[in-house]
Amino acid sequence: MTEYEFRVLTFPRDMSRSEVRQAITDQAEYGHWELARSRLYLGGARKVWLRRRIIRVRRTA
């Protein structure tokens, strides 16, 4: 079973679409995050959920 960790980013309404895209792209490239969900609220604020897989290392004794 695959487990994920999540990070939620919130962007104010005055931030441009290109700035939001660049911030998400930076997270994806350097933090190995992928876009899980994106939501645009009525006032113009954006909330983005990013996820990445948790890799468990098995110990051998």
CHARMM-style PDB file with segment names, atoms N, HN, CA, C and O in Angstrom:
ATOM      1  N   MET     1       0.838  -1.177   0.000  1.00  0.00      PROA
ATOM      2  CA  MET     1       0.000   0.000   0.000  1.00  0.00      PROA
ATOM      3  C   MET     1       0.888   1.247   0.000  1.00  0.00      PROA
ATOM      4  O   MET     1       1.854   1.330   0.758  1.00  0.00      PROA
ATOM      5  N   THR     2       0.561   2.182  -0.829  1.00  0.00      PROA
ATOM      6  HN  THR     2      -0.224   2.114  -1.445  1.00  0.00      PROA
ATOM      7  CA  THR     2       1.342   3.401  -0.957  1.00  0.00      PROA
ATOM      8  C   THR     2       0.860   4.444   0.037  1.00  0.00      PROA
ATOM      9  O   THR     2      -0.337   4.705   0.150  1.00  0.00      PROA
ATOM     10  N   GLU     3       1.805   5.036   0.754  1.00  0.00      PROA
ATOM     11  HN  GLU     3       2.778   4.824   0.662  1.00  0.00      PROA
ATOM     12  CA  GLU     3       1.489   6.104   1.695  1.00  0.00      PROA
ATOM     13  C   GLU     3       2.038   7.414   1.163  1.00  0.00      PROA
ATOM     14  O   GLU     3       3.111   7.450   0.562  1.00  0.00      PROA
ATOM     15  N   TYR     4       1.298   8.485   1.387  1.00  0.00      PROA
ATOM     16  HN  TYR     4       0.426   8.456   1.875  1.00  0.00      PROA
ATOM     17  CA  TYR     4       1.699   9.806   0.931  1.00  0.00      PROA
ATOM     18  C   TYR     4       1.759  10.775   2.101  1.00  0.00      PROA
ATOM     19  O   TYR     4       1.032  10.635   3.085  1.00  0.00      PROA
ATOM     20  N   GLU     5       2.634  11.753   1.976  1.00  0.00      PROA
ATOM     21  HN  GLU     5       3.225  11.866   1.178  1.00  0.00      PROA
ATOM     22  CA  GLU     5       2.602  12.892   2.881  1.00  0.00      PROA
ATOM     23  C   GLU     5       2.105  14.074   2.065  1.00  0.00      PROA
ATOM     24  O   GLU     5       2.333  14.148   0.857  1.00  0.00      PROA
ATOM     25  N   PHE     6       1.426  14.993   2.730  1.00  0.00      PROA
ATOM     26  HN  PHE     6       1.240  14.932   3.711  1.00  0.00      PROA
ATOM     27  CA  PHE     6       0.790  16.099   2.044  1.00  0.00      PROA
ATOM     28  C   PHE     6       1.327  17.432   2.546  1.00  0.00      PROA
ATOM     29  O   PHE     6       1.737  17.558   3.700  1.00  0.00      PROA
ATOM     30  N   ARG     7       1.318  18.410   1.674  1.00  0.00      PROA
ATOM     31  HN  ARG     7       0.984  18.308   0.737  1.00  0.00      PROA
ATOM     32  CA  ARG     7       1.662  19.789   2.007  1.00  0.00      PROA
ATOM     33  C   ARG     7       0.581  20.670   1.389  1.00  0.00      PROA
ATOM     34  O   ARG     7       0.238  20.520   0.216  1.00  0.00      PROA
ATOM     35  N   VAL     8       0.051  21.587   2.189  1.00  0.00      PROA
ATOM     36  HN  VAL     8       0.329  21.708   3.142  1.00  0.00      PROA
ATOM     37  CA  VAL     8      -0.994  22.492   1.720  1.00  0.00      PROA
ATOM     38  C   VAL     8      -0.394  23.884   1.576  1.00  0.00      PROA
ATOM     39  O   VAL     8       0.183  24.430   2.517  1.00  0.00      PROA
ATOM     40  N   LEU     9      -0.542  24.444   0.383  1.00  0.00      PROA
ATOM     41  HN  LEU     9      -1.011  24.001  -0.381  1.00  0.00      PROA
ATOM     42  CA  LEU     9      -0.079  25.804   0.116  1.00  0.00      PROA
ATOM     43  C   LEU     9      -1.294  26.688  -0.128  1.00  0.00      PROA
ATOM     44  O   LEU     9      -2.216  26.309  -0.850  1.00  0.00      PROA
ATOM     45  N   THR    10      -1.284  27.867   0.481  1.00  0.00      PROA
ATOM     46  HN  THR    10      -0.534  28.175   1.068  1.00  0.00      PROA
ATOM     47  CA  THR    10      -2.373  28.817   0.297  1.00  0.00      PROA
ATOM     48  C   THR    10      -1.806  30.079  -0.331  1.00  0.00      PROA
ATOM     49  O   THR    10      -0.791  30.608   0.123  1.00  0.00      PROA
ATOM     50  N   PHE    11      -2.467  30.558  -1.378  1.00  0.00      PROA
ATOM     51  HN  PHE    11      -3.292  30.128  -1.746  1.00  0.00      PROA
ATOM     52  CA  PHE    11      -2.019  31.738  -2.100  1.00  0.00      PROA
ATOM     53  C   PHE    11      -3.094  32.814  -2.024  1.00  0.00      PROA
ATOM     54  O   PHE    11      -4.271  32.522  -2.236  1.00  0.00      PROA
ATOM     55  N   PRO    12      -2.713  34.048  -1.726  1.00  0.00      PROA
ATOM     56  CA  PRO    12      -3.699  35.128  -1.632  1.00  0.00      PROA
ATOM     57  C   PRO    12      -4.243  35.500  -3.005  1.00  0.00      PROA
ATOM     58  O   PRO    12      -3.673  35.129  -4.031  1.00  0.00      PROA
ATOM     59  N   ARG    13      -5.334  36.225  -3.015  1.00  0.00      PROA
ATOM     60  HN  ARG    13      -5.797  36.526  -2.181  1.00  0.00      PROA
ATOM     61  CA  ARG    13      -6.000  36.572  -4.269  1.00  0.00      PROA
ATOM     62  C   ARG    13      -5.205  37.528  -5.131  1.00  0.00      PROA
ATOM     63  O   ARG    13      -5.404  37.572  -6.345  1.00  0.00      PROA
ATOM     64  N   ASP    14      -4.299  38.304  -4.525  1.00  0.00      PROA
ATOM     65  HN  ASP    14      -4.138  38.268  -3.538  1.00  0.00      PROA
ATOM     66  CA  ASP    14      -3.531  39.275  -5.311  1.00  0.00      PROA
ATOM     67  C   ASP    14      -2.284  38.673  -5.966  1.00  0.00      PROA
ATOM     68  O   ASP    14      -1.552  39.377  -6.661  1.00  0.00      PROA
ATOM     69  N   MET    15      -2.043  37.398  -5.753  1.00  0.00      PROA
ATOM     70  HN  MET    15      -2.638  36.826  -5.188  1.00  0.00      PROA
ATOM     71  CA  MET    15      -0.906  36.728  -6.385  1.00  0.00      PROA
ATOM     72  C   MET    15      -1.326  36.261  -7.777  1.00  0.00      PROA
ATOM     73  O   MET    15      -2.382  35.649  -7.938  1.00  0.00      PROA
ATOM     74  N   SER    16      -0.506  36.548  -8.772  1.00  0.00      PROA
ATOM     75  HN  SER    16       0.352  37.046  -8.641  1.00  0.00      PROA
ATOM     76  CA  SER    16      -0.879  36.214 -10.153  1.00  0.00      PROA
ATOM     77  C   SER    16      -0.798  34.708 -10.397  1.00  0.00      PROA
ATOM     78  O   SER    16      -0.147  33.968  -9.659  1.00  0.00      PROA
ATOM     79  N   ARG    17      -1.471  34.292 -11.444  1.00  0.00      PROA
ATOM     80  HN  ARG    17      -2.000  34.893 -12.043  1.00  0.00      PROA
ATOM     81  CA  ARG    17      -1.495  32.877 -11.807  1.00  0.00      PROA
ATOM     82  C   ARG    17      -0.101  32.372 -12.143  1.00  0.00      PROA
ATOM     83  O   ARG    17       0.255  31.243 -11.802  1.00  0.00      PROA
ATOM     84  N   SER    18       0.686  33.203 -12.808  1.00  0.00      PROA
ATOM     85  HN  SER    18       0.397  34.120 -13.085  1.00  0.00      PROA
ATOM     86  CA  SER    18       2.044  32.778 -13.167  1.00  0.00      PROA
ATOM     87  C   SER    18       2.935  32.641 -11.927  1.00  0.00      PROA
ATOM     88  O   SER    18       3.793  31.759 -11.887  1.00  0.00      PROA
ATOM     89  N   GLU    19       2.746  33.493 -10.922  1.00  0.00      PROA
ATOM     90  HN  GLU    19       2.049  34.209 -10.955  1.00  0.00      PROA
ATOM     91  CA  GLU    19       3.517  33.371  -9.678  1.00  0.00      PROA
ATOM     92  C   GLU    19       3.135  32.092  -8.929  1.00  0.00      PROA
ATOM     93  O   GLU    19       3.997  31.409  -8.375  1.00  0.00      PROA
ATOM     94  N   VAL    20       1.851  31.778  -8.917  1.00  0.00      PROA
ATOM     95  HN  VAL    20       1.151  32.332  -9.366  1.00  0.00      PROA
ATOM     96  CA  VAL    20       1.389  30.547  -8.268  1.00  0.00      PROA
ATOM     97  C   VAL    20       1.963  29.340  -9.003  1.00  0.00      PROA
ATOM     98  O   VAL    20       2.460  28.404  -8.378  1.00  0.00      PROA
ATOM     99  N   ARG    21       1.894  29.366 -10.323  1.00  0.00      PROA
ATOM    100  HN  ARG    21       1.490  30.127 -10.831  1.00  0.00      PROA
ATOM    101  CA  ARG    21       2.426  28.260 -11.122  1.00  0.00      PROA
ATOM    102  C   ARG    21       3.914  28.065 -10.868  1.00  0.00      PROA
ATOM    103  O   ARG    21       4.381  26.933 -10.750  1.00  0.00      PROA
ATOM    104  N   GLN    22       4.661  29.163 -10.784  1.00  0.00      PROA
ATOM    105  HN  GLN    22       4.281  30.083 -10.880  1.00  0.00      PROA
ATOM    106  CA  GLN    22       6.101  29.072 -10.547  1.00  0.00      PROA
ATOM    107  C   GLN    22       6.397  28.492  -9.166  1.00  0.00      PROA
ATOM    108  O   GLN    22       7.321  27.692  -9.021  1.00  0.00      PROA
ATOM    109  N   ALA    23       5.631  28.881  -8.159  1.00  0.00      PROA
ATOM    110  HN  ALA    23       4.880  29.530  -8.277  1.00  0.00      PROA
ATOM    111  CA  ALA    23       5.827  28.354  -6.807  1.00  0.00      PROA
ATOM    112  C   ALA    23       5.559  26.846  -6.769  1.00  0.00      PROA
ATOM    113  O   ALA    23       6.304  26.096  -6.137  1.00  0.00      PROA
ATOM    114  N   ILE    24       4.498  26.407  -7.443  1.00  0.00      PROA
ATOM    115  HN  ILE    24       3.893  27.016  -7.956  1.00  0.00      PROA
ATOM    116  CA  ILE    24       4.175  24.973  -7.473  1.00  0.00      PROA
ATOM    117  C   ILE    24       5.232  24.205  -8.258  1.00  0.00      PROA
ATOM    118  O   ILE    24       5.612  23.100  -7.872  1.00  0.00      PROA
ATOM    119  N   THR    25       5.703  24.782  -9.350  1.00  0.00      PROA
ATOM    120  HN  THR    25       5.394  25.680  -9.663  1.00  0.00      PROA
ATOM    121  CA  THR    25       6.745  24.141 -10.155  1.00  0.00      PROA
ATOM    122  C   THR    25       8.032  23.978  -9.359  1.00  0.00      PROA
ATOM    123  O   THR    25       8.687  22.939  -9.444  1.00  0.00      PROA
ATOM    124  N   ASP    26       8.400  24.996  -8.587  1.00  0.00      PROA
ATOM    125  HN  ASP    26       7.868  25.840  -8.518  1.00  0.00      PROA
ATOM    126  CA  ASP    26       9.603  24.905  -7.753  1.00  0.00      PROA
ATOM    127  C   ASP    26       9.478  23.787  -6.726  1.00  0.00      PROA
ATOM    128  O   ASP    26      10.425  23.031  -6.506  1.00  0.00      PROA
ATOM    129  N   GLN    27       8.312  23.682  -6.098  1.00  0.00      PROA
ATOM    130  HN  GLN    27       7.543  24.296  -6.276  1.00  0.00      PROA
ATOM    131  CA  GLN    27       8.097  22.607  -5.123  1.00  0.00      PROA
ATOM    132  C   GLN    27       8.210  21.241  -5.795  1.00  0.00      PROA
ATOM    133  O   GLN    27       8.793  20.314  -5.233  1.00  0.00      PROA
ATOM    134  N   ALA    28       7.655  21.121  -6.991  1.00  0.00      PROA
ATOM    135  HN  ALA    28       7.181  21.874  -7.448  1.00  0.00      PROA
ATOM    136  CA  ALA    28       7.678  19.845  -7.700  1.00  0.00      PROA
ATOM    137  C   ALA    28       9.093  19.458  -8.104  1.00  0.00      PROA
ATOM    138  O   ALA    28       9.485  18.300  -7.965  1.00  0.00      PROA
ATOM    139  N   GLU    29       9.854  20.416  -8.599  1.00  0.00      PROA
ATOM    140  HN  GLU    29       9.535  21.357  -8.712  1.00  0.00      PROA
ATOM    141  CA  GLU    29      11.213  20.114  -9.067  1.00  0.00      PROA
ATOM    142  C   GLU    29      12.164  19.792  -7.937  1.00  0.00      PROA
ATOM    143  O   GLU    29      12.889  18.799  -7.995  1.00  0.00      PROA
ATOM    144  N   TYR    30      12.168  20.620  -6.913  1.00  0.00      PROA
ATOM    145  HN  TYR    30      11.579  21.427  -6.866  1.00  0.00      PROA
ATOM    146  CA  TYR    30      13.191  20.501  -5.872  1.00  0.00      PROA
ATOM    147  C   TYR    30      12.753  19.678  -4.669  1.00  0.00      PROA
ATOM    148  O   TYR    30      13.601  19.154  -3.947  1.00  0.00      PROA
ATOM    149  N   GLY    31      11.455  19.552  -4.439  1.00  0.00      PROA
ATOM    150  HN  GLY    31      10.766  19.977  -5.026  1.00  0.00      PROA
ATOM    151  CA  GLY    31      10.977  18.792  -3.294  1.00  0.00      PROA
ATOM    152  C   GLY    31      10.332  17.481  -3.666  1.00  0.00      PROA
ATOM    153  O   GLY    31       9.902  16.733  -2.787  1.00  0.00      PROA
ATOM    154  N   HSD    32      10.254  17.180  -4.975  1.00  0.00      PROA
ATOM    155  HN  HSD    32      10.603  17.787  -5.688  1.00  0.00      PROA
ATOM    156  CA  HSD    32       9.655  15.941  -5.476  1.00  0.00      PROA
ATOM    157  C   HSD    32       8.179  15.816  -5.095  1.00  0.00      PROA
ATOM    158  O   HSD    32       7.693  14.720  -4.817  1.00  0.00      PROA
ATOM    159  N   TRP    33       7.473  16.943  -5.085  1.00  0.00      PROA
ATOM    160  HN  TRP    33       7.867  17.834  -5.310  1.00  0.00      PROA
ATOM    161  CA  TRP    33       6.045  16.952  -4.804  1.00  0.00      PROA
ATOM    162  C   TRP    33       5.279  16.874  -6.113  1.00  0.00      PROA
ATOM    163  O   TRP    33       5.776  17.285  -7.162  1.00  0.00      PROA
ATOM    164  N   GLU    34       4.069  16.347  -6.045  1.00  0.00      PROA
ATOM    165  HN  GLU    34       3.665  16.013  -5.193  1.00  0.00      PROA
ATOM    166  CA  GLU    34       3.178  16.345  -7.207  1.00  0.00      PROA
ATOM    167  C   GLU    34       1.844  16.955  -6.787  1.00  0.00      PROA
ATOM    168  O   GLU    34       1.464  16.903  -5.617  1.00  0.00      PROA
ATOM    169  N   LEU    35       1.151  17.522  -7.744  1.00  0.00      PROA
ATOM    170  HN  LEU    35       1.459  17.564  -8.694  1.00  0.00      PROA
ATOM    171  CA  LEU    35      -0.119  18.185  -7.480  1.00  0.00      PROA
ATOM    172  C   LEU    35      -1.199  17.144  -7.228  1.00  0.00      PROA
ATOM    173  O   LEU    35      -1.442  16.272  -8.062  1.00  0.00      PROA
ATOM    174  N   ALA    36      -1.847  17.242  -6.066  1.00  0.00      PROA
ATOM    175  HN  ALA    36      -1.649  17.950  -5.388  1.00  0.00      PROA
ATOM    176  CA  ALA    36      -2.922  16.315  -5.725  1.00  0.00      PROA
ATOM    177  C   ALA    36      -4.284  16.971  -5.923  1.00  0.00      PROA
ATOM    178  O   ALA    36      -5.225  16.328  -6.389  1.00  0.00      PROA
ATOM    179  N   ARG    37      -4.389  18.251  -5.568  1.00  0.00      PROA
ATOM    180  HN  ARG    37      -3.624  18.773  -5.189  1.00  0.00      PROA
ATOM    181  CA  ARG    37      -5.673  18.938  -5.646  1.00  0.00      PROA
ATOM    182  C   ARG    37      -5.431  20.436  -5.676  1.00  0.00      PROA
ATOM    183  O   ARG    37      -4.475  20.937  -5.084  1.00  0.00      PROA
ATOM    184  N   SER    38      -6.297  21.134  -6.362  1.00  0.00      PROA
ATOM    185  HN  SER    38      -7.073  20.727  -6.843  1.00  0.00      PROA
ATOM    186  CA  SER    38      -6.217  22.588  -6.437  1.00  0.00      PROA
ATOM    187  C   SER    38      -7.624  23.140  -6.313  1.00  0.00      PROA
ATOM    188  O   SER    38      -8.569  22.604  -6.893  1.00  0.00      PROA
ATOM    189  N   ARG    39      -7.754  24.217  -5.550  1.00  0.00      PROA
ATOM    190  HN  ARG    39      -6.987  24.652  -5.079  1.00  0.00      PROA
ATOM    191  CA  ARG    39      -9.079  24.784  -5.350  1.00  0.00      PROA
ATOM    192  C   ARG    39      -9.001  26.301  -5.410  1.00  0.00      PROA
ATOM    193  O   ARG    39      -8.121  26.907  -4.799  1.00  0.00      PROA
ATOM    194  N   LEU    40      -9.916  26.909  -6.142  1.00  0.00      PROA
ATOM    195  HN  LEU    40     -10.630  26.416  -6.639  1.00  0.00      PROA
ATOM    196  CA  LEU    40     -10.030  28.350  -6.250  1.00  0.00      PROA
ATOM    197  C   LEU    40     -11.282  28.766  -5.490  1.00  0.00      PROA
ATOM    198  O   LEU    40     -12.381  28.309  -5.803  1.00  0.00      PROA
ATOM    199  N   TYR    41     -11.119  29.632  -4.491  1.00  0.00      PROA
ATOM    200  HN  TYR    41     -10.226  30.003  -4.236  1.00  0.00      PROA
ATOM    201  CA  TYR    41     -12.241  30.035  -3.652  1.00  0.00      PROA
ATOM    202  C   TYR    41     -12.922  31.276  -4.205  1.00  0.00      PROA
ATOM    203  O   TYR    41     -12.376  31.960  -5.071  1.00  0.00      PROA
ATOM    204  N   LEU    42     -14.094  31.557  -3.710  1.00  0.00      PROA
ATOM    205  HN  LEU    42     -14.537  31.001  -3.006  1.00  0.00      PROA
ATOM    206  CA  LEU    42     -14.941  32.624  -4.204  1.00  0.00      PROA
ATOM    207  C   LEU    42     -14.256  33.986  -4.145  1.00  0.00      PROA
ATOM    208  O   LEU    42     -14.415  34.782  -5.070  1.00  0.00      PROA
ATOM    209  N   GLY    43     -13.516  34.273  -3.112  1.00  0.00      PROA
ATOM    210  HN  GLY    43     -13.386  33.626  -2.361  1.00  0.00      PROA
ATOM    211  CA  GLY    43     -12.832  35.556  -2.980  1.00  0.00      PROA
ATOM    212  C   GLY    43     -11.589  35.686  -3.848  1.00  0.00      PROA
ATOM    213  O   GLY    43     -11.009  36.769  -3.932  1.00  0.00      PROA
ATOM    214  N   GLY    44     -11.172  34.609  -4.492  1.00  0.00      PROA
ATOM    215  HN  GLY    44     -11.643  33.730  -4.424  1.00  0.00      PROA
ATOM    216  CA  GLY    44     -10.001  34.635  -5.356  1.00  0.00      PROA
ATOM    217  C   GLY    44      -8.787  33.944  -4.767  1.00  0.00      PROA
ATOM    218  O   GLY    44      -7.779  33.788  -5.455  1.00  0.00      PROA
ATOM    219  N   ALA    45      -8.857  33.528  -3.517  1.00  0.00      PROA
ATOM    220  HN  ALA    45      -9.677  33.655  -2.959  1.00  0.00      PROA
ATOM    221  CA  ALA    45      -7.731  32.822  -2.897  1.00  0.00      PROA
ATOM    222  C   ALA    45      -7.635  31.414  -3.486  1.00  0.00      PROA
ATOM    223  O   ALA    45      -8.636  30.817  -3.882  1.00  0.00      PROA
ATOM    224  N   ARG    46      -6.410  30.906  -3.531  1.00  0.00      PROA
ATOM    225  HN  ARG    46      -5.597  31.391  -3.209  1.00  0.00      PROA
ATOM    226  CA  ARG    46      -6.173  29.559  -4.050  1.00  0.00      PROA
ATOM    227  C   ARG    46      -5.567  28.695  -2.962  1.00  0.00      PROA
ATOM    228  O   ARG    46      -4.752  29.161  -2.165  1.00  0.00      PROA
ATOM    229  N   LYS    47      -5.967  27.440  -2.934  1.00  0.00      PROA
ATOM    230  HN  LYS    47      -6.629  27.062  -3.581  1.00  0.00      PROA
ATOM    231  CA  LYS    47      -5.370  26.473  -2.017  1.00  0.00      PROA
ATOM    232  C   LYS    47      -4.957  25.272  -2.857  1.00  0.00      PROA
ATOM    233  O   LYS    47      -5.725  24.778  -3.682  1.00  0.00      PROA
ATOM    234  N   VAL    48      -3.733  24.812  -2.632  1.00  0.00      PROA
ATOM    235  HN  VAL    48      -3.108  25.213  -1.962  1.00  0.00      PROA
ATOM    236  CA  VAL    48      -3.166  23.721  -3.422  1.00  0.00      PROA
ATOM    237  C   VAL    48      -2.659  22.650  -2.466  1.00  0.00      PROA
ATOM    238  O   VAL    48      -1.954  22.941  -1.500  1.00  0.00      PROA
ATOM    239  N   TRP    49      -3.030  21.409  -2.754  1.00  0.00      PROA
ATOM    240  HN  TRP    49      -3.602  21.173  -3.539  1.00  0.00      PROA
ATOM    241  CA  TRP    49      -2.541  20.266  -1.987  1.00  0.00      PROA
ATOM    242  C   TRP    49      -1.506  19.548  -2.835  1.00  0.00      PROA
ATOM    243  O   TRP    49      -1.779  19.160  -3.970  1.00  0.00      PROA
ATOM    244  N   LEU    50      -0.308  19.375  -2.271  1.00  0.00      PROA
ATOM    245  HN  LEU    50      -0.086  19.690  -1.348  1.00  0.00      PROA
ATOM    246  CA  LEU    50       0.762  18.635  -2.936  1.00  0.00      PROA
ATOM    247  C   LEU    50       0.987  17.342  -2.160  1.00  0.00      PROA
ATOM    248  O   LEU    50       0.767  17.282  -0.951  1.00  0.00      PROA
ATOM    249  N   ARG    51       1.424  16.321  -2.864  1.00  0.00      PROA
ATOM    250  HN  ARG    51       1.604  16.369  -3.847  1.00  0.00      PROA
ATOM    251  CA  ARG    51       1.705  15.061  -2.188  1.00  0.00      PROA
ATOM    252  C   ARG    51       2.993  14.460  -2.726  1.00  0.00      PROA
ATOM    253  O   ARG    51       3.404  14.732  -3.854  1.00  0.00      PROA
ATOM    254  N   ARG    52       3.623  13.632  -1.888  1.00  0.00      PROA
ATOM    255  HN  ARG    52       3.288  13.411  -0.972  1.00  0.00      PROA
ATOM    256  CA  ARG    52       4.750  12.826  -2.334  1.00  0.00      PROA
ATOM    257  C   ARG    52       4.724  11.520  -1.577  1.00  0.00      PROA
ATOM    258  O   ARG    52       4.251  11.429  -0.444  1.00  0.00      PROA
ATOM    259  N   ARG    53       5.246  10.524  -2.240  1.00  0.00      PROA
ATOM    260  HN  ARG    53       5.631  10.598  -3.161  1.00  0.00      PROA
ATOM    261  CA  ARG    53       5.208   9.174  -1.693  1.00  0.00      PROA
ATOM    262  C   ARG    53       6.206   9.034  -0.548  1.00  0.00      PROA
ATOM    263  O   ARG    53       7.326   9.540  -0.621  1.00  0.00      PROA
ATOM    264  N   ILE    54       5.796   8.353   0.491  1.00  0.00      PROA
ATOM    265  HN  ILE    54       4.887   7.941   0.550  1.00  0.00      PROA
ATOM    266  CA  ILE    54       6.694   8.036   1.607  1.00  0.00      PROA
ATOM    267  C   ILE    54       7.366   6.720   1.288  1.00  0.00      PROA
ATOM    268  O   ILE    54       6.700   5.715   1.039  1.00  0.00      PROA
ATOM    269  N   ILE    55       8.670   6.728   1.296  1.00  0.00      PROA
ATOM    270  HN  ILE    55       9.211   7.545   1.498  1.00  0.00      PROA
ATOM    271  CA  ILE    55       9.434   5.512   1.017  1.00  0.00      PROA
ATOM    272  C   ILE    55       9.996   4.985   2.334  1.00  0.00      PROA
ATOM    273  O   ILE    55      10.827   5.631   2.972  1.00  0.00      PROA
ATOM    274  N   ARG    56       9.546   3.846   2.717  1.00  0.00      PROA
ATOM    275  HN  ARG    56       8.870   3.321   2.199  1.00  0.00      PROA
ATOM    276  CA  ARG    56      10.005   3.210   3.957  1.00  0.00      PROA
ATOM    277  C   ARG    56      11.194   2.307   3.652  1.00  0.00      PROA
ATOM    278  O   ARG    56      11.175   1.539   2.690  1.00  0.00      PROA
ATOM    279  N   VAL    57      12.204   2.407   4.463  1.00  0.00      PROA
ATOM    280  HN  VAL    57      12.219   3.031   5.245  1.00  0.00      PROA
ATOM    281  CA  VAL    57      13.385   1.568   4.311  1.00  0.00      PROA
ATOM    282  C   VAL    57      13.303   0.434   5.330  1.00  0.00      PROA
ATOM    283  O   VAL    57      13.147   0.663   6.529  1.00  0.00      PROA
ATOM    284  N   ARG    58      13.409  -0.773   4.832  1.00  0.00      PROA
ATOM    285  HN  ARG    58      13.535  -0.959   3.858  1.00  0.00      PROA
ATOM    286  CA  ARG    58      13.356  -1.938   5.714  1.00  0.00      PROA
ATOM    287  C   ARG    58      14.724  -2.171   6.325  1.00  0.00      PROA
ATOM    288  O   ARG    58      15.750  -2.094   5.649  1.00  0.00      PROA
ATOM    289  N   ARG    59      14.716  -2.453   7.595  1.00  0.00      PROA
ATOM    290  HN  ARG    59      13.883  -2.516   8.144  1.00  0.00      PROA
ATOM    291  CA  ARG    59      15.956  -2.752   8.300  1.00  0.00      PROA
ATOM    292  C   ARG    59      16.177  -4.254   8.305  1.00  0.00      PROA
ATOM    293  O   ARG    59      15.243  -5.034   8.489  1.00  0.00      PROA
ATOM    294  N   THR    60      17.405  -4.640   8.103  1.00  0.00      PROA
ATOM    295  HN  THR    60      18.164  -4.006   7.954  1.00  0.00      PROA
ATOM    296  CA  THR    60      17.769  -6.040   8.215  1.00  0.00      PROA
ATOM    297  C   THR    60      18.661  -6.208   9.431  1.00  0.00      PROA
ATOM    298  O   THR    60      19.632  -5.472   9.607  1.00  0.00      PROA
ATOM    299  N   ALA    61      18.336  -7.154  10.247  1.00  0.00      PROA
ATOM    300  HN  ALA    61      17.547  -7.751  10.104  1.00  0.00      PROA
ATOM    301  CA  ALA    61      19.097  -7.341  11.485  1.00  0.00      PROA
ATOM    302  C   ALA    61      20.108  -8.449  11.359  1.00  0.00      PROA
ATOM    303  OT1 ALA    61      20.832  -8.737  12.312  1.00  0.00      PROA
TER     304      ALA     61
END
